[in-house]
Amino acid sequence: MTSTLTSAVLQERRGPALWLRLNRPEVFNGLNQDVLDGLTAGLDAADADPEVRVVVLAAEGKAFCAGADLAYARSLAEAPVPPGAASAANEFLRRGRLVFDRIESFRKPVIAAVNGVTVGGGLELVLACDLAVASRTAKIGDGHAVYGQIPGGGASVRLVRRLGLATAKHLMFTGELHPAERFLGTDLLADVVEPDELVPAVDALCAVIAGRSPVGLAAMKTLANAAQDTPLPVAVTRELELSALHERSADWREGITAFAEKRTPEFPGR
């Protein structure tokens, strides 16, 4: 069943996954405040529902997301700025950054289903997700340089960490779009599939992930996200600490019991 969070974001429950679909196809799902509010409401709903094990970010129309709605951004840039205050445009970027940061640190796995043009803030949205599956017809790039902009949603950091310095610079400096297949086998995309297989492929991935321990997945996501910035001795010590905490969970006990009883575990998520 599909419902509306805001006019710009639709919510659909598909089995164990909550799909949040950007719904501004007339502007290639350009980001504005309604989109940020809809994503926030969707994450709130997913966080509050223990039956939701995975969140999927998808989009209506022929584009996943072409970044910030430039007409909207221009209206913000032209708004008067009170003395000592941040501009409306900069405040919008700050709010967007908070949403992207929340997606990255969200305790449940977040998957991007990339169905078309994905550029600028759209790429930054994908970079905030844990995994991404793309349609073979998707076109992906940074794009900020084309209109004299610079990233404001984390691309200059997350893109380097996902793809390496030289590749990230190439994408940022040229602003060019590339076929999704270019990124297959990199840390940007987990898979590239035919357009009519995108939803089934993401559904199948969600089903696999939903069968794992929510408590264990949340802990692993925390550890993995911190791994690149943490010295090895500190990181492995933290892993051991979280492992000790995880042993106190009902999910850990269910996993051990199911192994001993030679059955598939049914994790309660606590």
VODREN-690415 format. One record per residue: z negated, y, x negated of N, C-alpha, C in turn; residue number from 1. Coordinates in nm, 2 decimals, padded with zeros to 4 digits. Layout:
n.up, n.north, n.east, ca.up, ca.north, ca.east, c.up, c.north, c.east, k
Z, Y, X, Z, Y, X, Z, Y, X, NUM
...
//
This chain:
n.up, n.north, n.east, ca.up, ca.north, ca.east, c.up, c.north, c.east, k
00.00, -00.12, -00.08, 00.00, 00.00, 00.00, 00.00, 00.12, -00.09, 1
00.09, 00.22, -00.05, 00.10, 00.34, -00.13, 00.03, 00.45, -00.06, 2
-00.05, 00.53, -00.13, -00.12, 00.65, -00.07, -00.10, 00.77, -00.16, 3
-00.13, 00.89, -00.11, -00.11, 01.01, -00.18, -00.24, 01.06, -00.24, 4
-00.25, 01.09, -00.37, -00.36, 01.15, -00.43, -00.35, 01.30, -00.42, 5
-00.24, 01.35, -00.47, -00.19, 01.49, -00.45, -00.05, 01.47, -00.42, 6
00.02, 01.58, -00.38, 00.16, 01.58, -00.36, 00.24, 01.53, -00.48, 7
00.18, 01.54, -00.59, 00.25, 01.51, -00.72, 00.22, 01.37, -00.77, 8
00.13, 01.30, -00.72, 00.09, 01.17, -00.77, 00.07, 01.07, -00.65, 9
00.14, 00.96, -00.65, 00.12, 00.85, -00.55, 00.03, 00.74, -00.61, 10
-00.05, 00.68, -00.53, -00.13, 00.57, -00.57, -00.09, 00.44, -00.50, 11
-00.08, 00.33, -00.57, -00.04, 00.20, -00.51, -00.12, 00.09, -00.58, 12
-00.18, 00.01, -00.49, -00.26, -00.10, -00.54, -00.17, -00.22, -00.55, 13
-00.15, -00.28, -00.66, -00.07, -00.40, -00.68, -00.16, -00.51, -00.75, 14
-00.22, -00.59, -00.67, -00.30, -00.69, -00.72, -00.42, -00.63, -00.79, 15
-00.45, -00.67, -00.92, -00.56, -00.62, -00.99, -00.54, -00.48, -01.05, 16
-00.41, -00.43, -01.03, -00.38, -00.30, -01.10, -00.36, -00.19, -01.00, 17
-00.40, -00.07, -01.05, -00.38, 00.05, -00.97, -00.27, 00.13, -01.04, 18
-00.16, 00.14, -00.96, -00.04, 00.22, -01.01, -00.05, 00.36, -00.97, 19
-00.04, 00.45, -01.06, -00.03, 00.59, -01.04, 00.11, 00.64, -01.07, 20
00.18, 00.69, -00.97, 00.32, 00.72, -00.99, 00.34, 00.88, -00.98, 21
00.39, 00.93, -01.09, 00.43, 01.07, -01.08, 00.54, 01.09, -00.98, 22
00.52, 01.20, -00.89, 00.61, 01.21, -00.78, 00.66, 01.35, -00.76, 23
00.73, 01.40, -00.87, 00.80, 01.52, -00.87, 00.94, 01.50, -00.93, 24
01.02, 01.41, -00.86, 01.15, 01.37, -00.92, 01.25, 01.48, -00.92, 25
01.23, 01.58, -00.84, 01.32, 01.69, -00.84, 01.32, 01.78, -00.96, 26
01.20, 01.77, -01.04, 01.19, 01.84, -01.17, 01.16, 01.74, -01.28, 27
01.22, 01.62, -01.26, 01.20, 01.51, -01.36, 01.05, 01.48, -01.39, 28
00.97, 01.49, -01.29, 00.83, 01.47, -01.30, 00.76, 01.56, -01.40, 29
00.80, 01.68, -01.41, 00.74, 01.78, -01.49, 00.59, 01.80, -01.46, 30
00.52, 01.81, -01.57, 00.37, 01.83, -01.55, 00.33, 01.97, -01.51, 31
00.25, 01.97, -01.40, 00.18, 02.09, -01.36, 00.04, 02.06, -01.32, 32
-00.03, 02.15, -01.26, -00.17, 02.13, -01.23, -00.19, 02.02, -01.13, 33
-00.10, 02.01, -01.03, -00.10, 01.91, -00.93, -00.10, 01.77, -00.99, 34
-00.01, 01.75, -01.09, 00.00, 01.62, -01.16, -00.13, 01.59, -01.23, 35
-00.19, 01.69, -01.30, -00.31, 01.66, -01.37, -00.42, 01.63, -01.28, 36
-00.43, 01.70, -01.16, -00.53, 01.67, -01.06, -00.51, 01.53, -01.00, 37
-00.39, 01.49, -00.98, -00.36, 01.36, -00.93, -00.40, 01.25, -01.02, 38
-00.36, 01.27, -01.15, -00.40, 01.17, -01.25, -00.55, 01.16, -01.26, 39
-00.62, 01.27, -01.25, -00.77, 01.27, -01.26, -00.83, 01.20, -01.14, 40
-00.77, 01.22, -01.02, -00.82, 01.15, -00.90, -00.80, 01.00, -00.91, 41
-00.68, 00.97, -00.96, -00.65, 00.83, -00.98, -00.74, 00.76, -01.08, 42
-00.77, 00.82, -01.19, -00.86, 00.76, -01.28, -01.00, 00.75, -01.22, 43
-01.04, 00.85, -01.15, -01.17, 00.84, -01.08, -01.18, 00.72, -00.99, 44
-01.07, 00.70, -00.91, -01.06, 00.59, -00.82, -01.07, 00.45, -00.89, 45
-00.99, 00.44, -01.00, -00.99, 00.32, -01.08, -01.13, 00.29, -01.14, 46
-01.19, 00.40, -01.19, -01.32, 00.38, -01.25, -01.43, 00.33, -01.15, 47
-01.41, 00.38, -01.03, -01.52, 00.34, -00.93, -01.50, 00.21, -00.86, 48
-01.38, 00.15, -00.88, -01.35, 00.02, -00.81, -01.35, -00.09, -00.91, 49
-01.45, -00.18, -00.90, -01.46, -00.29, -01.00, -01.34, -00.39, -00.99, 50
-01.28, -00.39, -00.87, -01.16, -00.48, -00.85, -01.04, -00.44, -00.93, 51
-01.03, -00.31, -00.96, -00.92, -00.26, -01.04, -00.95, -00.29, -01.19, 52
-00.87, -00.38, -01.25, -00.88, -00.42, -01.39, -00.79, -00.35, -01.48, 53
-00.68, -00.29, -01.43, -00.58, -00.23, -01.51, -00.53, -00.11, -01.44, 54
-00.49, 00.00, -01.51, -00.42, 00.12, -01.45, -00.28, 00.12, -01.51, 55
-00.19, 00.15, -01.42, -00.05, 00.17, -01.47, 00.00, 00.31, -01.43, 56
00.06, 00.38, -01.53, 00.12, 00.51, -01.51, 00.27, 00.48, -01.50, 57
00.33, 00.53, -01.39, 00.47, 00.51, -01.36, 00.53, 00.64, -01.30, 58
00.65, 00.63, -01.25, 00.71, 00.75, -01.20, 00.82, 00.72, -01.10, 59
00.83, 00.81, -01.00, 00.94, 00.81, -00.90, 01.07, 00.88, -00.96, 60
01.18, 00.83, -00.92, 01.31, 00.90, -00.96, 01.36, 00.84, -01.09, 61
01.45, 00.92, -01.15, 01.52, 00.87, -01.27, 01.46, 00.91, -01.40, 62
01.35, 00.98, -01.40, 01.28, 01.02, -01.52, 01.13, 00.97, -01.51, 63
01.08, 00.93, -01.63, 00.93, 00.91, -01.63, 00.86, 01.04, -01.63, 64
00.89, 01.12, -01.73, 00.83, 01.26, -01.73, 00.90, 01.34, -01.84, 65
00.96, 01.45, -01.80, 01.03, 01.54, -01.89, 00.94, 01.64, -01.96, 66
00.81, 01.62, -01.96, 00.71, 01.71, -02.02, 00.66, 01.81, -01.92, 67
00.61, 01.92, -01.97, 00.56, 02.03, -01.89, 00.67, 02.09, -01.80, 68
00.65, 02.12, -01.68, 00.74, 02.19, -01.59, 00.76, 02.33, -01.65, 69
00.87, 02.35, -01.72, 00.89, 02.48, -01.79, 00.89, 02.60, -01.70, 70
00.93, 02.59, -01.58, 00.92, 02.70, -01.49, 00.78, 02.74, -01.46, 71
00.70, 02.63, -01.44, 00.56, 02.65, -01.41, 00.49, 02.71, -01.54, 72
00.52, 02.65, -01.65, 00.46, 02.70, -01.78, 00.50, 02.85, -01.80, 73
00.62, 02.88, -01.77, 00.67, 03.02, -01.79, 00.59, 03.12, -01.70, 74
00.56, 03.07, -01.57, 00.48, 03.16, -01.48, 00.34, 03.18, -01.54, 75
00.29, 03.07, -01.60, 00.15, 03.08, -01.66, 00.16, 03.18, -01.78, 76
00.26, 03.17, -01.86, 00.27, 03.25, -01.98, 00.29, 03.40, -01.95, 77
00.34, 03.43, -01.83, 00.36, 03.57, -01.79, 00.24, 03.63, -01.72, 78
00.14, 03.54, -01.69, 00.02, 03.59, -01.62, -00.06, 03.68, -01.71, 79
-00.12, 03.79, -01.66, -00.21, 03.88, -01.74, -00.32, 03.80, -01.81, 80
-00.36, 03.84, -01.93, -00.46, 03.77, -02.00, -00.58, 03.87, -02.02, 81
-00.69, 03.84, -01.95, -00.81, 03.93, -01.97, -00.85, 03.93, -02.12, 82
-00.91, 04.05, -02.16, -00.95, 04.06, -02.30, -01.05, 03.95, -02.34, 83
-01.03, 03.88, -02.45, -01.12, 03.78, -02.49, -01.10, 03.64, -02.43, 84
-01.01, 03.63, -02.34, -00.99, 03.51, -02.26, -00.87, 03.43, -02.32, 85
-00.87, 03.30, -02.29, -00.75, 03.23, -02.33, -00.64, 03.25, -02.22, 86
-00.51, 03.24, -02.27, -00.40, 03.26, -02.17, -00.40, 03.15, -02.07, 87
-00.34, 03.17, -01.95, -00.33, 03.06, -01.85, -00.25, 02.95, -01.90, 88
-00.15, 02.97, -01.99, -00.07, 02.87, -02.04, -00.15, 02.78, -02.14, 89
-00.24, 02.84, -02.22, -00.32, 02.77, -02.31, -00.43, 02.69, -02.24, 90
-00.48, 02.75, -02.13, -00.58, 02.68, -02.05, -00.52, 02.55, -01.99, 91
-00.39, 02.56, -01.94, -00.32, 02.45, -01.89, -00.31, 02.34, -01.99, 92
-00.27, 02.38, -02.11, -00.26, 02.28, -02.22, -00.40, 02.21, -02.25, 93
-00.50, 02.29, -02.24, -00.64, 02.24, -02.27, -00.67, 02.13, -02.16, 94
-00.64, 02.17, -02.03, -00.67, 02.07, -01.92, -00.59, 01.95, -01.94, 95
-00.46, 01.96, -01.98, -00.38, 01.85, -02.00, -00.43, 01.76, -02.11, 96
-00.47, 01.82, -02.22, -00.53, 01.75, -02.33, -00.65, 01.67, -02.29, 97
-00.74, 01.72, -02.20, -00.85, 01.65, -02.15, -00.81, 01.53, -02.07, 98
-00.71, 01.54, -01.99, -00.66, 01.43, -01.91, -00.60, 01.32, -02.00, 99
-00.52, 01.36, -02.10, -00.47, 01.26, -02.20, -00.58, 01.19, -02.28, 100
-00.68, 01.27, -02.32, -00.79, 01.21, -02.39, -00.87, 01.11, -02.30, 101
-00.88, 01.14, -02.18, -00.95, 01.05, -02.09, -00.87, 00.92, -02.07, 102
-00.74, 00.93, -02.06, -00.66, 00.81, -02.05, -00.68, 00.72, -02.18, 103
-00.68, 00.79, -02.29, -00.69, 00.71, -02.42, -00.83, 00.64, -02.43, 104
-00.93, 00.71, -02.38, -01.07, 00.65, -02.39, -01.11, 00.58, -02.27, 105
-01.03, 00.57, -02.16, -01.06, 00.51, -02.04, -01.11, 00.37, -02.06, 106
-01.21, 00.32, -02.00, -01.27, 00.19, -02.03, -01.19, 00.07, -01.98, 107
-01.09, 00.10, -01.89, -01.00, -00.01, -01.85, -00.86, 00.01, -01.92, 108
-00.79, -00.09, -01.95, -00.66, -00.08, -02.01, -00.56, 00.01, -01.92, 109
-00.48, 00.09, -01.99, -00.39, 00.18, -01.92, -00.25, 00.14, -01.98, 110
-00.16, 00.11, -01.89, -00.02, 00.07, -01.93, 00.08, 00.18, -01.88, 111
00.17, 00.22, -01.96, 00.28, 00.31, -01.91, 00.40, 00.22, -01.88, 112
00.46, 00.24, -01.76, 00.59, 00.18, -01.72, 00.69, 00.29, -01.72, 113
00.77, 00.29, -01.83, 00.86, 00.40, -01.87, 01.00, 00.37, -01.81, 114
01.04, 00.45, -01.71, 01.16, 00.41, -01.64, 01.28, 00.51, -01.66, 115
01.26, 00.61, -01.74, 01.38, 00.70, -01.76, 01.35, 00.80, -01.87, 116
01.40, 00.92, -01.86, 01.38, 01.02, -01.96, 01.22, 01.05, -01.98, 117
01.18, 01.04, -02.11, 01.04, 01.05, -02.15, 01.04, 01.14, -02.27, 118
01.00, 01.27, -02.25, 01.01, 01.36, -02.36, 00.90, 01.46, -02.35, 119
00.87, 01.52, -02.47, 00.76, 01.62, -02.47, 00.63, 01.57, -02.42, 120
00.57, 01.64, -02.32, 00.45, 01.59, -02.26, 00.46, 01.46, -02.20, 121
00.58, 01.41, -02.16, 00.59, 01.28, -02.11, 00.57, 01.18, -02.22, 122
00.62, 01.20, -02.34, 00.59, 01.12, -02.45, 00.45, 01.12, -02.49, 123
00.38, 01.24, -02.48, 00.24, 01.25, -02.51, 00.16, 01.17, -02.41, 124
00.20, 01.16, -02.28, 00.14, 01.08, -02.18, 00.14, 00.93, -02.22, 125
00.26, 00.89, -02.26, 00.28, 00.75, -02.30, 00.19, 00.72, -02.43, 126
00.19, 00.81, -02.52, 00.11, 00.79, -02.64, -00.04, 00.78, -02.61, 127
-00.09, 00.83, -02.50, -00.23, 00.82, -02.46, -00.26, 00.69, -02.40, 128
-00.16, 00.61, -02.36, -00.18, 00.48, -02.30, -00.20, 00.38, -02.40, 129
-00.26, 00.27, -02.36, -00.29, 00.15, -02.45, -00.16, 00.08, -02.49, 130
-00.07, 00.06, -02.39, 00.05, -00.02, -02.40, 00.16, 00.05, -02.32, 131
00.28, 00.03, -02.35, 00.39, 00.08, -02.28, 00.51, -00.02, -02.27, 132
00.56, -00.04, -02.15, 00.68, -00.12, -02.13, 00.79, -00.03, -02.08, 133
00.91, -00.04, -02.14, 01.02, 00.06, -02.10, 01.14, -00.01, -02.04, 134
01.21, 00.06, -01.95, 01.34, 00.01, -01.91, 01.44, 00.03, -02.02, 135
01.54, -00.05, -02.03, 01.64, -00.04, -02.13, 01.72, 00.09, -02.12, 136
01.72, 00.15, -02.00, 01.79, 00.28, -01.98, 01.70, 00.40, -02.01, 137
01.58, 00.38, -02.05, 01.49, 00.49, -02.08, 01.54, 00.56, -02.21, 138
01.52, 00.69, -02.21, 01.55, 00.78, -02.33, 01.42, 00.85, -02.37, 139
01.38, 00.83, -02.50, 01.25, 00.88, -02.54, 01.26, 00.97, -02.66, 140
01.18, 01.08, -02.66, 01.18, 01.17, -02.78, 01.07, 01.27, -02.76, 141
01.06, 01.35, -02.86, 00.95, 01.46, -02.86, 01.00, 01.58, -02.78, 142
01.11, 01.64, -02.83, 01.17, 01.75, -02.75, 01.12, 01.89, -02.76, 143
01.00, 01.90, -02.81, 00.94, 02.04, -02.82, 01.03, 02.14, -02.90, 144
01.08, 02.09, -03.01, 01.16, 02.18, -03.10, 01.28, 02.24, -03.03, 145
01.34, 02.17, -02.93, 01.46, 02.21, -02.87, 01.44, 02.35, -02.81, 146
01.33, 02.38, -02.75, 01.30, 02.51, -02.69, 01.19, 02.59, -02.76, 147
01.18, 02.56, -02.89, 01.10, 02.65, -02.97, 00.95, 02.63, -02.95, 148
00.91, 02.51, -02.89, 00.77, 02.48, -02.86, 00.71, 02.39, -02.97, 149
00.58, 02.37, -02.97, 00.52, 02.27, -03.05, 00.43, 02.18, -02.96, 150
00.40, 02.06, -03.00, 00.31, 01.98, -02.91, 00.18, 02.04, -02.88, 151
00.13, 02.02, -02.76, 00.00, 02.06, -02.72, -00.08, 01.96, -02.65, 152
-00.02, 01.84, -02.64, -00.09, 01.72, -02.58, -00.12, 01.61, -02.67, 153
-00.12, 01.63, -02.80, -00.16, 01.53, -02.90, -00.05, 01.46, -02.98, 154
00.08, 01.50, -02.95, 00.19, 01.42, -03.02, 00.19, 01.43, -03.17, 155
00.15, 01.55, -03.22, 00.15, 01.57, -03.37, 00.05, 01.48, -03.44, 156
-00.04, 01.42, -03.36, -00.14, 01.33, -03.42, -00.11, 01.19, -03.38, 157
-00.10, 01.16, -03.25, -00.08, 01.03, -03.20, 00.06, 00.97, -03.24, 158
00.16, 01.05, -03.25, 00.29, 01.01, -03.29, 00.29, 00.96, -03.43, 159
00.22, 01.04, -03.52, 00.21, 01.00, -03.66, 00.14, 00.87, -03.67, 160
00.03, 00.85, -03.59, -00.05, 00.73, -03.60, 00.02, 00.61, -03.55, 161
00.11, 00.63, -03.45, 00.18, 00.52, -03.39, 00.30, 00.48, -03.47, 162
00.38, 00.58, -03.52, 00.51, 00.55, -03.58, 00.52, 00.58, -03.73, 163
00.42, 00.65, -03.79, 00.42, 00.68, -03.93, 00.47, 00.83, -03.94, 164
00.44, 00.89, -04.06, 00.47, 01.03, -04.08, 00.61, 01.06, -04.08, 165
00.70, 00.99, -04.15, 00.84, 01.03, -04.16, 00.91, 01.02, -04.02, 166
00.89, 00.91, -03.95, 00.95, 00.89, -03.82, 00.90, 01.00, -03.72, 167
00.77, 01.02, -03.72, 00.71, 01.13, -03.64, 00.78, 01.26, -03.66, 168
00.79, 01.30, -03.79, 00.85, 01.43, -03.83, 01.00, 01.43, -03.78, 169
01.07, 01.32, -03.79, 01.21, 01.32, -03.75, 01.22, 01.35, -03.60, 170
01.13, 01.28, -03.52, 01.13, 01.30, -03.38, 01.09, 01.44, -03.34, 171
00.99, 01.50, -03.41, 00.94, 01.63, -03.38, 01.04, 01.74, -03.43, 172
01.10, 01.72, -03.55, 01.19, 01.83, -03.60, 01.32, 01.83, -03.53, 173
01.38, 01.72, -03.49, 01.51, 01.72, -03.42, 01.50, 01.74, -03.27, 174
01.39, 01.69, -03.21, 01.38, 01.70, -03.06, 01.47, 01.61, -02.99, 175
01.54, 01.52, -03.06, 01.64, 01.43, -03.00, 01.58, 01.32, -02.92, 176
01.66, 01.28, -02.82, 01.62, 01.16, -02.74, 01.69, 01.03, -02.80, 177
01.62, 00.92, -02.79, 01.67, 00.80, -02.84, 01.65, 00.69, -02.74, 178
01.74, 00.59, -02.74, 01.73, 00.47, -02.65, 01.60, 00.40, -02.67, 179
01.54, 00.35, -02.57, 01.41, 00.28, -02.58, 01.41, 00.17, -02.68, 180
01.52, 00.10, -02.69, 01.53, -00.01, -02.79, 01.50, 00.03, -02.93, 181
01.52, 00.16, -02.96, 01.49, 00.20, -03.10, 01.35, 00.18, -03.13, 182
01.26, 00.18, -03.03, 01.12, 00.18, -03.05, 01.06, 00.04, -03.03, 183
01.14, -00.06, -02.99, 01.10, -00.19, -02.97, 01.05, -00.25, -03.11, 184
00.94, -00.31, -03.11, 00.89, -00.36, -03.24, 00.80, -00.26, -03.31, 185
00.79, -00.14, -03.26, 00.69, -00.04, -03.31, 00.57, -00.04, -03.23, 186
00.48, 00.05, -03.27, 00.35, 00.06, -03.19, 00.37, 00.15, -03.07, 187
00.49, 00.20, -03.04, 00.51, 00.28, -02.92, 00.54, 00.19, -02.80, 188
00.62, 00.09, -02.81, 00.65, 00.01, -02.69, 00.62, -00.14, -02.72, 189
00.56, -00.20, -02.62, 00.53, -00.34, -02.62, 00.65, -00.43, -02.59, 190
00.74, -00.37, -02.50, 00.85, -00.45, -02.46, 00.96, -00.35, -02.40, 191
01.08, -00.39, -02.40, 01.19, -00.32, -02.33, 01.26, -00.42, -02.25, 192
01.28, -00.39, -02.12, 01.34, -00.49, -02.02, 01.45, -00.42, -01.94, 193
01.52, -00.50, -01.87, 01.62, -00.44, -01.78, 01.56, -00.36, -01.67, 194
01.63, -00.26, -01.62, 01.57, -00.17, -01.52, 01.50, -00.24, -01.40, 195
01.57, -00.35, -01.35, 01.51, -00.41, -01.23, 01.40, -00.51, -01.27, 196
01.38, -00.53, -01.39, 01.27, -00.61, -01.44, 01.14, -00.54, -01.48, 197
01.15, -00.40, -01.47, 01.04, -00.32, -01.52, 00.91, -00.35, -01.45, 198
00.92, -00.34, -01.31, 00.80, -00.36, -01.23, 00.74, -00.50, -01.24, 199
00.83, -00.60, -01.23, 00.78, -00.74, -01.25, 00.72, -00.76, -01.38, 200
00.78, -00.71, -01.49, 00.73, -00.73, -01.62, 00.59, -00.67, -01.64, 201
00.57, -00.55, -01.58, 00.44, -00.48, -01.59, 00.34, -00.56, -01.50, 202
00.38, -00.60, -01.39, 00.29, -00.68, -01.30, 00.24, -00.80, -01.37, 203
00.34, -00.87, -01.44, 00.30, -00.99, -01.52, 00.20, -00.96, -01.63, 204
00.22, -00.85, -01.70, 00.13, -00.81, -01.81, -00.01, -00.78, -01.75, 205
-00.01, -00.71, -01.64, -00.13, -00.67, -01.57, -00.21, -00.80, -01.53, 206
-00.14, -00.90, -01.48, -00.20, -01.02, -01.44, -00.27, -01.09, -01.55, 207
-00.21, -01.09, -01.67, -00.27, -01.16, -01.79, -00.39, -01.08, -01.83, 208
-00.38, -00.95, -01.84, -00.49, -00.87, -01.89, -00.61, -00.87, -01.79, 209
-00.57, -00.88, -01.66, -00.68, -00.88, -01.55, -00.76, -01.01, -01.56, 210
-00.71, -01.11, -01.62, -00.78, -01.24, -01.63, -00.88, -01.24, -01.75, 211
-00.88, -01.14, -01.83, -00.97, -01.13, -01.94, -01.10, -01.06, -01.90, 212
-01.20, -01.06, -01.99, -01.33, -01.00, -01.96, -01.32, -00.85, -01.96, 213
-01.35, -00.78, -01.85, -01.34, -00.63, -01.85, -01.44, -00.57, -01.95, 214
-01.56, -00.64, -01.97, -01.65, -00.59, -02.06, -01.60, -00.61, -02.21, 215
-01.54, -00.72, -02.23, -01.49, -00.74, -02.37, -01.37, -00.65, -02.40, 216
-01.28, -00.63, -02.30, -01.17, -00.54, -02.32, -01.21, -00.40, -02.35, 217
-01.31, -00.35, -02.28, -01.36, -00.22, -02.30, -01.42, -00.20, -02.44, 218
-01.49, -00.30, -02.49, -01.55, -00.30, -02.62, -01.44, -00.30, -02.73, 219
-01.34, -00.39, -02.71, -01.23, -00.40, -02.80, -01.15, -00.27, -02.81, 220
-01.13, -00.21, -02.69, -01.06, -00.08, -02.69, -01.13, 00.03, -02.77, 221
-01.26, 00.03, -02.75, -01.34, 00.13, -02.82, -01.33, 00.11, -02.97, 222
-01.34, -00.02, -03.02, -01.33, -00.05, -03.16, -01.19, -00.02, -03.21, 223
-01.09, -00.06, -03.14, -00.95, -00.04, -03.19, -00.92, 00.11, -03.20, 224
-00.96, 00.19, -03.10, -00.93, 00.33, -03.10, -00.99, 00.40, -03.22, 225
-01.11, 00.35, -03.26, -01.18, 00.42, -03.37, -01.14, 00.36, -03.51, 226
-01.06, 00.25, -03.51, -01.04, 00.18, -03.64, -00.97, 00.26, -03.74, 227
-00.87, 00.34, -03.70, -00.79, 00.42, -03.80, -00.87, 00.53, -03.87, 228
-00.97, 00.58, -03.80, -01.04, 00.69, -03.86, -01.18, 00.66, -03.92, 229
-01.21, 00.53, -03.92, -01.34, 00.48, -03.96, -01.33, 00.40, -04.09, 230
-01.41, 00.43, -04.19, -01.41, 00.35, -04.31, -01.44, 00.20, -04.28, 231
-01.37, 00.11, -04.35, -01.38, -00.03, -04.32, -01.52, -00.08, -04.31, 232
-01.61, -00.06, -04.40, -01.75, -00.11, -04.39, -01.82, -00.06, -04.26, 233
-01.80, 00.07, -04.22, -01.86, 00.12, -04.10, -01.80, 00.05, -03.98, 234
-01.66, 00.04, -03.98, -01.59, -00.02, -03.87, -01.64, -00.17, -03.84, 235
-01.64, -00.25, -03.94, -01.68, -00.39, -03.92, -01.83, -00.40, -03.88, 236
-01.91, -00.31, -03.93, -02.05, -00.31, -03.89, -02.06, -00.27, -03.74, 237
-01.98, -00.18, -03.70, -01.98, -00.14, -03.56, -01.93, -00.25, -03.47, 238
-01.83, -00.33, -03.52, -01.78, -00.44, -03.45, -01.89, -00.55, -03.43, 239
-01.97, -00.57, -03.54, -02.08, -00.67, -03.53, -02.18, -00.62, -03.43, 240
-02.21, -00.49, -03.43, -02.31, -00.44, -03.33, -02.27, -00.46, -03.19, 241
-02.14, -00.42, -03.16, -02.09, -00.44, -03.03, -02.08, -00.59, -02.99, 242
-02.05, -00.67, -03.08, -02.05, -00.82, -03.05, -02.18, -00.87, -03.01, 243
-02.29, -00.82, -03.08, -02.42, -00.86, -03.04, -02.46, -00.81, -02.90, 244
-02.41, -00.69, -02.87, -02.44, -00.64, -02.73, -02.36, -00.72, -02.63, 245
-02.24, -00.76, -02.66, -02.15, -00.83, -02.57, -02.21, -00.97, -02.54, 246
-02.28, -01.02, -02.63, -02.35, -01.16, -02.61, -02.45, -01.15, -02.50, 247
-02.49, -01.03, -02.46, -02.59, -01.02, -02.35, -02.52, -01.01, -02.21, 248
-02.39, -01.00, -02.21, -02.32, -00.98, -02.09, -02.30, -01.11, -02.01, 249
-02.28, -01.09, -01.88, -02.25, -01.21, -01.80, -02.11, -01.26, -01.83, 250
-02.02, -01.17, -01.87, -01.88, -01.22, -01.91, -01.89, -01.31, -02.03, 251
-01.97, -01.28, -02.13, -01.98, -01.36, -02.25, -02.03, -01.50, -02.21, 252
-02.13, -01.50, -02.12, -02.19, -01.63, -02.08, -02.09, -01.71, -02.00, 253
-02.01, -01.65, -01.91, -01.91, -01.71, -01.84, -01.80, -01.77, -01.93, 254
-01.76, -01.70, -02.03, -01.66, -01.75, -02.12, -01.70, -01.87, -02.19, 255
-01.82, -01.87, -02.24, -01.88, -01.99, -02.32, -01.89, -02.11, -02.22, 256
-01.94, -02.08, -02.10, -01.96, -02.19, -02.01, -01.83, -02.25, -01.96, 257
-01.73, -02.16, -01.94, -01.60, -02.21, -01.90, -01.53, -02.30, -02.01, 258
-01.55, -02.26, -02.13, -01.50, -02.33, -02.24, -01.56, -02.47, -02.25, 259
-01.69, -02.48, -02.23, -01.76, -02.61, -02.24, -01.72, -02.70, -02.12, 260
-01.69, -02.63, -02.01, -01.66, -02.71, -01.89, -01.51, -02.73, -01.87, 261
-01.43, -02.68, -01.97, -01.28, -02.70, -01.97, -01.22, -02.65, -01.85, 262
-01.25, -02.52, -01.81, -01.19, -02.46, -01.70, -01.16, -02.31, -01.73, 263
-01.08, -02.25, -01.65, -01.05, -02.11, -01.67, -01.16, -02.02, -01.63, 264
-01.21, -01.93, -01.71, -01.32, -01.84, -01.68, -01.29, -01.75, -01.57, 265
-01.39, -01.71, -01.49, -01.38, -01.61, -01.39, -01.48, -01.50, -01.42, 266
-01.44, -01.40, -01.49, -01.53, -01.30, -01.54, -01.58, -01.20, -01.43, 267
-01.71, -01.18, -01.42, -01.76, -01.09, -01.32, -01.75, -00.95, -01.35, 268
-01.72, -00.92, -01.48, -01.70, -00.78, -01.52, -01.83, -00.71, -01.55, 269
-01.93, -00.78, -01.59, -02.06, -00.71, -01.62, -02.13, -00.79, -01.74, 270
//
